[in-house]
Amino acid sequence: MSNETLTVLKERRSIRKFEQRQVTDAELNAVLEAGTYAPSGKGRQPCVVIAVQNKDDLARLSKMNAAVWGRNVDPYYGAPTVLLVLSNTESDTPVEDGSAVTTYLAVAAAALGLGTCWINRERQMFESEEGKSLLQKWGVTGNYVGVAALSLGYPAGEYPKAAKRKENATVIVK
């Protein structure tokens, strides 16, 4: 069975090398809109996605994330855009809802020929005073937990192939 959506899902890969040209506003808006259609517990839509393209803020985020990770690297792989996914802590399922949004964003980006890499440690980043200060600077108010981030941009170099899928990853019970 062949289907464009299934093909995108199967071919999407984590990208760790990006061109430095910025994604277009139309592409960014399409990806962000797709994220708003992700499922959420009780349909509450508790997530907010922050698209960061400002070079100073990107450098600050990279430094914060690397500090949590304990490594001196750019955890966002030099992507020109980083999408931060936060979820309201008053939701019954904030991490699950944020993960669904992150997945929708990644699949939408892949459908447009953009690359993403799912990055963690945003919970620790936005629990910190520095993270809370950034949210305030960006006008994001409320009780949010950082769920994930996506590096977003045009893939540079060869597009990775999928690893062999492990056996026995699914079980059908009839």
ABEGO torsion letter per residue (X at the ends): XBBAAAAAAAABBBBABBBABBBBAAAAAAAAAAAAABBBBGGAGABBBBBBABAAAAAAAAAAAAAAAGBBBBAAGGBABBBBBBBBAABABAAAAAAAAAAAAAAAAAAAGBBBBBBBGAAAAAABAAAAAAAAAAGBBEBBBBABBBBBEBBBEBBBBBBBBBBGABBBBX
